Amino acid sequence: NGNYAYIVNSGLSIFDISNPKIPFESAAISTLGDAQDVFISNKFAYIADGFNGLVIVDISNPKDPFTVGRLDASGNALSIYSQGRYAYVGTENNRLIIADVSNPQEPKKVSEIALSGIVRGLYAQDRYVYVACDDAGLVVIDVMDAVNPKQIGTIDTVGKALAVRVAGKYAYVADEQNGLVIIDVSNPQKLSQVGRYAASGKVYDVHIEGGYGYLVVGDKGFEVV
């Protein structure tokens, strides 16, 4: 985000990347749990902090971050995404939790929905949350009514769905040993696979930008597709 990279590392580490050739850690903050994922929105970092649930950190000064709020996730929090006034927290016990974070000092649980797999990765866009749901593949949740979220679509991706990004009418799923799987989500109720890329190793994460897919490929490193 800007000149800083935010990395979960048994807490939150903040690196100054203004000179990409010489990155350096500008600050770090410990969390009580085992931090698994982080999402940056405005001046806050939302952290899925394992058994410690959702932790919200003020990063308005990246050199001096501090914790402002916390919410119990009733299970190990593994993934996080924030959009508008809501944060979406995925847990190890197959739950998607919707939290109102409009007051970061007092986040409040709004609802939760049980899914058919561990919630490894999340991406929110407009009224939908796209869930990388481990062995259950890709799941789409309609969160227009945050109090009453509904599962409206699902597709088996063969591998373990670990992360997802959406661009246009396609979802790109990091599907571990099955590589990168591309799903047409133009009709969330009728998902269909349209493509697959067999990477050189297990795909753990993906970022989509400008017609390219950037893949984290475990011990094989990094691939651009």
N, C-alpha and C positions, 0 to 999 in steps of 0.2 A: 504494500500500500504506500504509494509515493516513494520516498527514499528509504523506507524501512521494510524489513521482512520479519514476520512474526512466526516463531517456531515453537511448537509444543515439545518440551524436553523436560519431563518431570516438573512441569511448571510452564512458564512462558519466557522465552528468550527473545529479545528484540535486537536485530542486527541492522546497522547502518549500511545500506547498499548504494549510497550516493555515488561511490566509486566502485563499480561492480568488480573491478580487479582486486580491490582490497577491502572486502567486507569485514566489519568488526562488530563485536557485541557491544551495544550501547547501554543495555540494561537487562535485568532478569528479575523475575518475581516468582517466588515459590507458591505452589498451591497445595492444599492438603491431600488431594487425590493424585492419581497418576494421569496427567493430562494426555488426552488422546487426539483432540482435534481443536481447531481454532477458526473463528470467522470474524473478520474485521468489518465493522460498519460505523461510519462517522468516527467518533472519538472513543469507541469502545471495542474491546476484544471480548468475544463470547467464547468461552472455553468449555468443552465437554471434558469434565475432570474425573472420569472414572467413578469410583464409589462416592465421590464428593459432589456429584451432580453437575449443575450448570454454575459456572463462576463468571462474573462480569468484571472486567478490568478496565479502568479509565486509562487510556493511552493518549490523552490530549497532549501530554508531554512524554514522548517516547523514551526520554532519558530517565523518567521518574514515574513509572506505572504504579498504580495502586488498586487494590480490590475494592469494589463498591457494593457488590451484591452477590447473592448465592441462592440457588433453588435446589432442593432435593429432587432427584430424578427417580427415586424408588427403584434403583438398579444402576449398574455401571453405565455411565454416559459415554458413548463412543463417538458420536458424530453431532455436528451442530451446523445450523444455517439460520440466518436472520433476514427478515424482510419486513419493512414497515415497523409496526408496533409489536410484532411477534418474533419469537425465537423458536426454532424447531429442534428438538433434542432427540436423538436416536439412542436406544439403549440395547444392552446385551440381552435383556430378557424380552426382546421382540416388541418393544413399545416405541411409538412415536408420541412424544409429549409436546404439546403446544403451550408456550408460556408467553404471557403479556409482559414485555420488557419496556413498556413506555415510561415506567419509572425504574431505571436500572438499579436503584438502591433497594427496591422491593419487588423483584420479579414474582409474578404469580402464575401458578398453573391454571390454565384455562380448560384443558381437556387432554385426553390421551386416547390412542387407538391401538389395539393389539394387531400385530401383523404375523406373517407366517415364517419369519426368519429374523436373524440378528440384523439390526439397522446399522449397516457399516458406513453408508454415505448418504448425503442429502443434497438436494438442489431445489430451491423454490423459485417459481416464476408465476407471477399473476395469482391465479386462484389454485394452482396446483403445486404439490410437493412431490418431487420424484425421489424415490427411495431405492438405493442399492441395498438389497435385502438378502445378502449372502446366498445361500443355496436356493432361496425362493425367487431369485432374479430381480427384475425391475418391477416396482409397484408404484402406482400413481394414486395419490390421495387428493381429493377435492377438499380444500380448507376454506372455501368461501365463507362457510359458517364455522368459525373457529371453535365454537362450543360443541359442534357436532360434525367432526370430520368424517369423510366417507371414502372407503377404498373403491375406486371405479375402474381400475385397470391393472393387469399383471401379465408378465410374460417371463417364462423360464429362459435364462441366458446360458444354460448348460454348465457354466463354471460357477465360481463364487463371485457375485456382484459386490465389489468393494467400494466403488466410487462412481458418481454419475455427474455429467454436465449436459446442459441442454443448449442448443443453438438452432434457431429457426424451428423447423418441425421435427428435428431429430434429437434423440438422446444418445449420448456416447457413454458406454458403460465399461469401466475397468473391471474385467471379468476374470481376474487372476490367471489361471493356467489356460483359459479359453481366449486370452488376448483382449482386443478392443472390439466390442460389439455395438453396432449402430442400429437403433430402433426408431421407426417412424412413430411419432407420438402426436401426429396431427389430429387423430381421433383417439383421445386417451382411453376410451372404452374398447378400442380394437387395436391394440399395439401389435406391430409386426416388425420382425427383424429384416433389415434391408442390406446389411453388410457386416463383414467381420474382417479384422486384421490380425493375423497370427504374428505376435511379437516374438522377439528372441528369448523371452523369459516370461515370468509371471507378471501381469500388469496390476499394479497396486493403486495407481492414481492416474487421473487424466485431467488435462486442461485444454479447452478449445478456444482458439482465437485466430481470426483472419484466415480461415480455411485450413488451418493446421491443428493437428492433435499432438499434444505434448504428453508423453507417457513416462511414468516412473516404472521401470522394469526390474525391480529387485536387484539381485547381484549382477544383472546385465547392464545396469545403469539407466541411461536416458535415451529415448527414441523420439524422433519427430516424424509424423505421418502426414 
